[in-house]
Amino acid sequence: MAKIATEFVTAAAALAPVLELFDSLAGRPLSGVWLRHEHGCLTEAALDFGGIFLAAVAEEDFDTLKLEISARPSLTEFVDSNEMVPWSAYIGRQFSWGWLTMNQQGYVDGVLLGFGDDICPKILLNVIASEIKVGAITF
């Protein structure tokens, strides 16, 4: 059992730089969602939290999800998706929680996003076959 606990601590330490991205978004309202498609597949999402953007990019070589914080990116190839489901329900709501998902091969392939006072995740971004799939989470 001690070996399992050590592996969890190692994973948390390795993922800390990505998990810390969520701290920079805490309490900021989601003010815009921009999506970019290539060949009919969603490959990038840019979530605007009041001038701080969380970029989620499908890394096609390993079917992983790369997350990074940036200033306003060039959105010329993106589509304004504020009115699309599930995003429209969360525009104006504060970011509260973020989670990473890891598959059995050890690759981070998804993220769960929470908004408002509720501790439950609301949106899932998951990379499958080099494409980001977006899903609403309901309980």
C-alpha positions as CSV (number, residue, x, y, z in Angstrom):
1,M,0.0,0.0,0.0
2,A,2.9,2.4,0.7
3,K,4.0,2.0,-3.0
4,I,0.6,3.2,-4.2
5,A,0.6,6.2,-1.9
6,T,4.1,7.2,-3.2
7,E,2.9,6.9,-6.8
8,F,0.0,9.2,-6.2
9,V,2.3,11.8,-4.6
10,T,4.7,11.5,-7.6
11,A,1.8,12.0,-10.0
12,A,0.6,15.1,-8.1
13,A,4.1,16.5,-8.0
14,A,4.5,15.9,-11.8
15,L,1.2,17.5,-12.6
16,A,1.6,20.5,-10.2
17,P,2.6,23.0,-12.9
18,V,-0.6,22.2,-14.9
19,L,-2.8,22.1,-11.8
20,E,-1.5,25.5,-10.8
21,L,-3.1,27.0,-13.9
22,F,-6.5,26.5,-12.2
23,D,-5.4,28.7,-9.3
24,S,-4.8,31.7,-11.7
25,L,-8.4,31.4,-12.9
26,A,-10.1,31.0,-9.5
27,G,-13.0,33.4,-9.1
28,R,-12.7,34.8,-12.6
29,P,-15.9,34.8,-14.7
30,L,-16.0,33.0,-18.0
31,S,-16.5,35.8,-20.5
32,G,-16.0,34.0,-23.8
33,V,-15.4,30.7,-25.5
34,W,-13.6,30.4,-28.9
35,L,-13.2,27.1,-30.7
36,R,-10.9,26.2,-33.6
37,H,-11.6,23.3,-35.9
38,E,-9.3,21.6,-38.4
39,H,-10.7,19.2,-41.0
40,G,-14.0,19.2,-39.1
41,C,-12.5,18.3,-35.8
42,L,-12.3,20.5,-32.7
43,T,-8.5,20.9,-32.0
44,E,-8.4,23.9,-29.7
45,A,-10.5,25.8,-27.2
46,A,-9.7,29.3,-25.9
47,L,-11.6,30.1,-22.8
48,D,-11.6,33.8,-21.9
49,F,-11.6,34.6,-18.2
50,G,-11.5,38.4,-18.3
51,G,-8.4,38.8,-20.5
52,I,-6.7,35.6,-19.2
53,F,-7.2,32.8,-21.6
54,L,-7.0,29.1,-20.8
55,A,-6.0,27.3,-24.0
56,A,-6.8,23.6,-24.4
57,V,-5.1,22.0,-27.3
58,A,-5.4,18.5,-28.6
59,E,-1.9,17.0,-29.0
60,E,-2.5,14.6,-31.9
61,D,0.7,12.5,-31.5
62,F,-0.3,11.1,-28.1
63,D,-4.0,12.0,-27.9
64,T,-3.3,14.2,-24.9
65,L,-4.7,17.6,-23.9
66,K,-2.2,20.5,-23.5
67,L,-3.3,23.3,-21.2
68,E,-1.7,26.7,-20.9
69,I,-2.6,30.3,-19.8
70,S,-1.9,33.1,-22.2
71,A,-2.8,36.7,-23.1
72,R,-5.4,37.1,-25.8
73,P,-4.4,34.8,-28.6
74,S,-5.0,35.5,-32.3
75,L,-8.6,34.3,-32.8
76,T,-8.8,34.6,-36.5
77,E,-9.3,30.9,-37.1
78,F,-11.6,30.5,-34.1
79,V,-15.4,30.5,-33.9
80,D,-17.2,32.5,-31.2
81,S,-19.0,29.8,-29.3
82,N,-20.6,31.7,-26.4
83,E,-24.1,30.9,-27.5
84,M,-23.4,27.2,-28.0
85,V,-24.3,24.4,-25.5
86,P,-22.8,23.7,-23.0
87,W,-20.9,27.0,-22.9
88,S,-23.8,29.3,-22.9
89,A,-24.9,28.1,-19.5
90,Y,-21.6,29.2,-17.9
91,I,-20.8,32.6,-19.5
92,G,-20.6,35.1,-16.7
93,R,-20.2,32.4,-14.0
94,Q,-17.0,32.3,-12.0
95,F,-14.4,29.5,-12.4
96,S,-14.3,27.4,-9.2
97,W,-12.6,24.0,-9.7
98,G,-10.4,22.2,-12.2
99,W,-9.5,18.6,-12.5
100,L,-7.3,16.6,-14.8
101,T,-8.0,13.2,-16.2
102,M,-5.3,10.6,-16.8
103,N,-5.7,7.4,-18.8
104,Q,-4.2,4.0,-17.8
105,Q,-1.1,4.7,-20.0
106,G,-0.3,7.8,-17.8
107,Y,-1.3,10.4,-20.4
108,V,-3.4,13.5,-19.4
109,D,-6.2,13.4,-21.9
110,G,-8.9,15.5,-20.4
111,V,-10.0,18.3,-18.0
112,L,-13.1,18.8,-15.9
113,L,-14.2,22.4,-15.3
114,G,-16.4,23.7,-12.5
115,F,-18.2,27.0,-12.3
116,G,-20.1,28.8,-9.5
117,D,-20.5,27.8,-5.9
118,D,-21.1,24.2,-6.7
119,I,-18.1,21.9,-6.1
120,C,-19.3,19.5,-8.9
121,P,-17.7,19.6,-12.4
122,K,-19.8,21.0,-15.2
123,I,-17.9,20.6,-18.4
124,L,-15.5,17.9,-19.7
125,L,-13.0,18.4,-22.4
126,N,-11.5,15.0,-23.5
127,V,-9.2,14.2,-26.4
128,I,-10.2,11.1,-28.4
129,A,-8.6,10.3,-31.7
130,S,-6.8,13.6,-31.8
131,E,-10.0,15.6,-31.4
132,I,-11.4,17.5,-28.3
133,K,-14.8,16.2,-27.3
134,V,-16.9,18.6,-25.2
135,G,-19.5,17.2,-22.8
136,A,-21.8,18.6,-20.1
137,I,-21.7,16.8,-16.8
138,T,-25.0,16.5,-14.9
139,F,-25.7,14.8,-11.6
